[in-house]
């Protein structure tokens, strides 16, 4: 949950206005978290926590921002008003982030079945970075063609 509050602050900061900067910051923060977790947990547990962190960020995006904004939007339309564009922009940004997190999250979950190329590898954090980048690229392709 602390990761979501950090992520939320980053999204609302000037860094959040740049997609590339936000993506780089999120990527580096996930790798830093993985490195830190590997110091106190087993590799498998660290990877499970990374997946749980990504899933929690996605869940709280929906619960705390996307759904409330959608409800406000429906109420505003019913009253013939327009919703604050800043709220719309944040909801759209979080929806986009959830899309980009979904494929890497699935890859991290699947990695539990392939320890030699994931958490069991001697370069576990680098392997996580590769999976994240592969997932981001796949999500980008899916988003572009859907």
C-alpha atoms as an extended CHARMM CRD file, in Angstrom:
* protein
*
       146  EXT
         1         1  UNK       CA              0.0000000000        0.0000000000        0.0000000000  PROA      1               0.0000000000
         2         2  UNK       CA              2.9330000000        2.3360000000        0.7160000000  PROA      2               0.0000000000
         3         3  UNK       CA              4.0650000000        1.7950000000       -2.8730000000  PROA      3               0.0000000000
         4         4  UNK       CA              0.7160000000        3.1100000000       -4.1430000000  PROA      4               0.0000000000
         5         5  UNK       CA              1.0090000000        6.2770000000       -2.0600000000  PROA      5               0.0000000000
         6         6  UNK       CA              4.5100000000        6.8220000000       -3.4630000000  PROA      6               0.0000000000
         7         7  UNK       CA              3.2310000000        6.1440000000       -6.9780000000  PROA      7               0.0000000000
         8         8  UNK       CA              0.2480000000        8.4730000000       -6.4250000000  PROA      8               0.0000000000
         9         9  UNK       CA              2.5430000000       11.2980000000       -5.3100000000  PROA      9               0.0000000000
        10        10  UNK       CA              4.7180000000       10.7620000000       -8.3780000000  PROA      10              0.0000000000
        11        11  UNK       CA              1.6740000000       10.8480000000      -10.6790000000  PROA      11              0.0000000000
        12        12  UNK       CA              0.4910000000       14.1170000000       -9.1700000000  PROA      12              0.0000000000
        13        13  UNK       CA              3.9770000000       15.6730000000       -9.2480000000  PROA      13              0.0000000000
        14        14  UNK       CA              5.5220000000       17.3880000000      -12.2940000000  PROA      14              0.0000000000
        15        15  UNK       CA              7.2050000000       14.0510000000      -13.0660000000  PROA      15              0.0000000000
        16        16  UNK       CA              3.7510000000       12.5730000000      -13.6940000000  PROA      16              0.0000000000
        17        17  UNK       CA              3.2330000000       14.8980000000      -16.6540000000  PROA      17              0.0000000000
        18        18  UNK       CA              5.9260000000       13.1420000000      -18.6430000000  PROA      18              0.0000000000
        19        19  UNK       CA              5.0270000000        9.6020000000      -19.7060000000  PROA      19              0.0000000000
        20        20  UNK       CA              8.6240000000        8.6170000000      -20.3570000000  PROA      20              0.0000000000
        21        21  UNK       CA              9.9280000000       10.0510000000      -17.0930000000  PROA      21              0.0000000000
        22        22  UNK       CA              7.1380000000        8.4080000000      -15.1230000000  PROA      22              0.0000000000
        23        23  UNK       CA              7.7480000000        5.0590000000      -16.8260000000  PROA      23              0.0000000000
        24        24  UNK       CA             11.4740000000        5.2740000000      -16.0980000000  PROA      24              0.0000000000
        25        25  UNK       CA             10.8540000000        6.2480000000      -12.4780000000  PROA      25              0.0000000000
        26        26  UNK       CA              8.3640000000        3.4160000000      -11.9860000000  PROA      26              0.0000000000
        27        27  UNK       CA             10.7280000000        0.9150000000      -13.5870000000  PROA      27              0.0000000000
        28        28  UNK       CA             13.6720000000        2.0170000000      -11.4380000000  PROA      28              0.0000000000
        29        29  UNK       CA             11.5830000000        2.0790000000       -8.2650000000  PROA      29              0.0000000000
        30        30  UNK       CA             10.3590000000       -1.4780000000       -8.8910000000  PROA      30              0.0000000000
        31        31  UNK       CA             13.9420000000       -2.6470000000       -9.4190000000  PROA      31              0.0000000000
        32        32  UNK       CA             15.0820000000       -0.8150000000       -6.2830000000  PROA      32              0.0000000000
        33        33  UNK       CA             12.2500000000       -2.3980000000       -4.3070000000  PROA      33              0.0000000000
        34        34  UNK       CA             13.2190000000       -5.8200000000       -5.6540000000  PROA      34              0.0000000000
        35        35  UNK       CA             16.8390000000       -5.2610000000       -4.6770000000  PROA      35              0.0000000000
        36        36  UNK       CA             15.8120000000       -4.1870000000       -1.1890000000  PROA      36              0.0000000000
        37        37  UNK       CA             13.4470000000       -7.1190000000       -0.7460000000  PROA      37              0.0000000000
        38        38  UNK       CA             16.1670000000       -9.5360000000       -1.8610000000  PROA      38              0.0000000000
        39        39  UNK       CA             18.2420000000       -8.3620000000        1.0990000000  PROA      39              0.0000000000
        40        40  UNK       CA             15.6510000000       -9.5270000000        3.6290000000  PROA      40              0.0000000000
        41        41  UNK       CA             13.5550000000      -12.1760000000        1.8660000000  PROA      41              0.0000000000
        42        42  UNK       CA             14.1670000000      -15.2170000000       -0.2490000000  PROA      42              0.0000000000
        43        43  UNK       CA             14.2620000000      -14.5280000000       -3.9790000000  PROA      43              0.0000000000
        44        44  UNK       CA             10.9150000000      -16.2220000000       -4.5280000000  PROA      44              0.0000000000
        45        45  UNK       CA              9.2770000000      -14.1890000000       -1.7550000000  PROA      45              0.0000000000
        46        46  UNK       CA             10.7890000000      -10.9680000000       -3.1110000000  PROA      46              0.0000000000
        47        47  UNK       CA              9.3340000000      -11.6380000000       -6.5660000000  PROA      47              0.0000000000
        48        48  UNK       CA              5.9530000000      -12.4940000000       -5.0600000000  PROA      48              0.0000000000
        49        49  UNK       CA              6.0580000000       -9.1840000000       -3.1950000000  PROA      49              0.0000000000
        50        50  UNK       CA              6.9100000000       -7.3220000000       -6.4100000000  PROA      50              0.0000000000
        51        51  UNK       CA              3.8660000000       -8.9080000000       -8.0780000000  PROA      51              0.0000000000
        52        52  UNK       CA              1.7200000000       -8.0750000000       -5.0570000000  PROA      52              0.0000000000
        53        53  UNK       CA              2.9670000000       -4.4860000000       -5.1560000000  PROA      53              0.0000000000
        54        54  UNK       CA              2.0840000000       -4.1250000000       -8.8300000000  PROA      54              0.0000000000
        55        55  UNK       CA             -1.3330000000       -5.6980000000       -8.2500000000  PROA      55              0.0000000000
        56        56  UNK       CA             -1.9950000000       -3.4290000000       -5.2740000000  PROA      56              0.0000000000
        57        57  UNK       CA             -1.0940000000       -0.3370000000       -7.2970000000  PROA      57              0.0000000000
        58        58  UNK       CA             -3.4840000000       -1.4420000000      -10.0400000000  PROA      58              0.0000000000
        59        59  UNK       CA             -6.2760000000       -2.2320000000       -7.5580000000  PROA      59              0.0000000000
        60        60  UNK       CA             -5.9380000000        1.0550000000       -5.6940000000  PROA      60              0.0000000000
        61        61  UNK       CA             -5.8360000000        2.9810000000       -8.9820000000  PROA      61              0.0000000000
        62        62  UNK       CA             -9.2590000000        1.5620000000       -9.7700000000  PROA      62              0.0000000000
        63        63  UNK       CA            -10.6790000000        1.8000000000       -6.2650000000  PROA      63              0.0000000000
        64        64  UNK       CA             -9.3450000000        5.2200000000       -5.2800000000  PROA      64              0.0000000000
        65        65  UNK       CA             -9.3280000000        7.1190000000       -8.5560000000  PROA      65              0.0000000000
        66        66  UNK       CA            -10.8410000000        5.5070000000      -11.6350000000  PROA      66              0.0000000000
        67        67  UNK       CA            -14.2070000000        4.3990000000      -10.1940000000  PROA      67              0.0000000000
        68        68  UNK       CA            -14.8340000000        7.5510000000       -8.1040000000  PROA      68              0.0000000000
        69        69  UNK       CA            -14.0300000000        9.7110000000      -11.1410000000  PROA      69              0.0000000000
        70        70  UNK       CA            -16.3870000000        7.6510000000      -13.2760000000  PROA      70              0.0000000000
        71        71  UNK       CA            -19.1590000000        8.0800000000      -10.6840000000  PROA      71              0.0000000000
        72        72  UNK       CA            -18.5690000000       11.8420000000      -10.5650000000  PROA      72              0.0000000000
        73        73  UNK       CA            -18.5870000000       11.9710000000      -14.3530000000  PROA      73              0.0000000000
        74        74  UNK       CA            -21.9430000000       10.1650000000      -14.5440000000  PROA      74              0.0000000000
        75        75  UNK       CA            -23.4180000000       12.4700000000      -11.8830000000  PROA      75              0.0000000000
        76        76  UNK       CA            -22.0870000000       15.5690000000      -13.6760000000  PROA      76              0.0000000000
        77        77  UNK       CA            -23.5500000000       14.4410000000      -17.0080000000  PROA      77              0.0000000000
        78        78  UNK       CA            -26.9150000000       13.7780000000      -15.3360000000  PROA      78              0.0000000000
        79        79  UNK       CA            -26.8700000000       17.3660000000      -14.0370000000  PROA      79              0.0000000000
        80        80  UNK       CA            -25.7640000000       18.7790000000      -17.3870000000  PROA      80              0.0000000000
        81        81  UNK       CA            -22.3340000000       19.7730000000      -16.0840000000  PROA      81              0.0000000000
        82        82  UNK       CA            -18.7880000000       18.9200000000      -17.0460000000  PROA      82              0.0000000000
        83        83  UNK       CA            -16.3460000000       17.1640000000      -14.7490000000  PROA      83              0.0000000000
        84        84  UNK       CA            -13.0720000000       18.8300000000      -13.7980000000  PROA      84              0.0000000000
        85        85  UNK       CA            -10.6610000000       18.0380000000      -16.6730000000  PROA      85              0.0000000000
        86        86  UNK       CA             -7.8160000000       17.4360000000      -14.1780000000  PROA      86              0.0000000000
        87        87  UNK       CA             -9.7850000000       14.5430000000      -12.6440000000  PROA      87              0.0000000000
        88        88  UNK       CA            -10.4860000000       13.1210000000      -16.0820000000  PROA      88              0.0000000000
        89        89  UNK       CA             -6.8140000000       13.3550000000      -16.9780000000  PROA      89              0.0000000000
        90        90  UNK       CA             -5.7160000000       11.5700000000      -13.7920000000  PROA      90              0.0000000000
        91        91  UNK       CA             -8.2690000000        8.7830000000      -14.3200000000  PROA      91              0.0000000000
        92        92  UNK       CA             -7.1390000000        8.3100000000      -17.9170000000  PROA      92              0.0000000000
        93        93  UNK       CA             -3.4880000000        8.3070000000      -16.8610000000  PROA      93              0.0000000000
        94        94  UNK       CA             -4.1320000000        5.6540000000      -14.1980000000  PROA      94              0.0000000000
        95        95  UNK       CA             -6.1050000000        3.5360000000      -16.6540000000  PROA      95              0.0000000000
        96        96  UNK       CA             -3.1810000000        3.6950000000      -19.0500000000  PROA      96              0.0000000000
        97        97  UNK       CA             -0.7370000000        2.7870000000      -16.2730000000  PROA      97              0.0000000000
        98        98  UNK       CA             -2.8970000000       -0.1950000000      -15.2940000000  PROA      98              0.0000000000
        99        99  UNK       CA             -2.7940000000       -1.3730000000      -18.8980000000  PROA      99              0.0000000000
       100       100  UNK       CA              0.9860000000       -1.1470000000      -18.9540000000  PROA      100             0.0000000000
       101       101  UNK       CA              1.2980000000       -2.9310000000      -15.5850000000  PROA      101             0.0000000000
       102       102  UNK       CA             -1.0220000000       -5.8270000000      -16.4620000000  PROA      102             0.0000000000
       103       103  UNK       CA              1.2820000000       -7.7400000000      -18.8410000000  PROA      103             0.0000000000
       104       104  UNK       CA              4.4130000000       -7.4290000000      -16.6490000000  PROA      104             0.0000000000
       105       105  UNK       CA              2.3260000000       -8.5500000000      -13.6690000000  PROA      105             0.0000000000
       106       106  UNK       CA              1.2340000000      -11.6700000000      -15.5480000000  PROA      106             0.0000000000
       107       107  UNK       CA              4.8630000000      -12.3710000000      -16.4950000000  PROA      107             0.0000000000
       108       108  UNK       CA              5.9790000000      -11.9830000000      -12.8770000000  PROA      108             0.0000000000
       109       109  UNK       CA              3.2080000000      -14.3550000000      -11.7740000000  PROA      109             0.0000000000
       110       110  UNK       CA              4.1930000000      -16.9140000000      -14.4210000000  PROA      110             0.0000000000
       111       111  UNK       CA              7.8650000000      -16.6080000000      -13.4770000000  PROA      111             0.0000000000
       112       112  UNK       CA              7.1600000000      -18.5760000000      -10.3100000000  PROA      112             0.0000000000
       113       113  UNK       CA              7.0310000000      -21.6730000000      -12.5220000000  PROA      113             0.0000000000
       114       114  UNK       CA             10.3920000000      -20.9500000000      -14.1740000000  PROA      114             0.0000000000
       115       115  UNK       CA             12.8580000000      -20.1890000000      -11.3720000000  PROA      115             0.0000000000
       116       116  UNK       CA             16.0120000000      -20.7090000000      -13.4140000000  PROA      116             0.0000000000
       117       117  UNK       CA             15.2150000000      -17.6910000000      -15.5910000000  PROA      117             0.0000000000
       118       118  UNK       CA             13.5650000000      -15.5440000000      -12.9440000000  PROA      118             0.0000000000
       119       119  UNK       CA             13.9550000000      -15.3810000000       -9.1690000000  PROA      119             0.0000000000
       120       120  UNK       CA             16.3730000000      -18.3140000000       -9.0850000000  PROA      120             0.0000000000
       121       121  UNK       CA             18.8060000000      -16.6960000000      -11.5020000000  PROA      121             0.0000000000
       122       122  UNK       CA             21.9960000000      -15.2220000000      -10.0220000000  PROA      122             0.0000000000
       123       123  UNK       CA             21.0520000000      -11.8800000000      -11.5970000000  PROA      123             0.0000000000
       124       124  UNK       CA             17.5040000000      -11.9010000000      -10.2940000000  PROA      124             0.0000000000
       125       125  UNK       CA             16.9800000000       -8.1270000000      -10.4150000000  PROA      125             0.0000000000
       126       126  UNK       CA             18.2790000000       -7.9220000000      -13.9890000000  PROA      126             0.0000000000
       127       127  UNK       CA             15.9480000000      -10.7410000000      -14.9860000000  PROA      127             0.0000000000
       128       128  UNK       CA             13.0640000000       -8.8680000000      -13.3640000000  PROA      128             0.0000000000
       129       129  UNK       CA             14.0570000000       -5.7810000000      -15.3250000000  PROA      129             0.0000000000
       130       130  UNK       CA             14.0040000000       -7.7840000000      -18.5560000000  PROA      130             0.0000000000
       131       131  UNK       CA             10.5680000000       -9.2000000000      -17.7480000000  PROA      131             0.0000000000
       132       132  UNK       CA              9.2300000000       -5.7560000000      -16.9110000000  PROA      132             0.0000000000
       133       133  UNK       CA             10.5760000000       -4.2650000000      -20.1400000000  PROA      133             0.0000000000
       134       134  UNK       CA              9.2410000000       -7.1940000000      -22.1590000000  PROA      134             0.0000000000
       135       135  UNK       CA              5.8460000000       -6.7880000000      -20.4990000000  PROA      135             0.0000000000
       136       136  UNK       CA              5.7940000000       -3.0280000000      -21.0750000000  PROA      136             0.0000000000
       137       137  UNK       CA              6.6460000000       -3.5730000000      -24.7460000000  PROA      137             0.0000000000
       138       138  UNK       CA              3.9340000000       -6.2180000000      -25.1210000000  PROA      138             0.0000000000
       139       139  UNK       CA              1.3780000000       -3.9590000000      -23.4180000000  PROA      139             0.0000000000
       140       140  UNK       CA              2.3940000000       -1.1070000000      -25.7220000000  PROA      140             0.0000000000
       141       141  UNK       CA              1.8280000000       -3.2850000000      -28.7720000000  PROA      141             0.0000000000
       142       142  UNK       CA             -1.5180000000       -4.5300000000      -27.4440000000  PROA      142             0.0000000000
       143       143  UNK       CA             -2.6320000000       -0.9960000000      -26.6070000000  PROA      143             0.0000000000
       144       144  UNK       CA             -1.5710000000        0.3020000000      -30.0060000000  PROA      144             0.0000000000
       145       145  UNK       CA             -3.4740000000       -2.3190000000      -32.0060000000  PROA      145             0.0000000000
       146       146  UNK       CA             -6.6100000000       -2.6120000000      -29.8750000000  PROA      146             0.0000000000
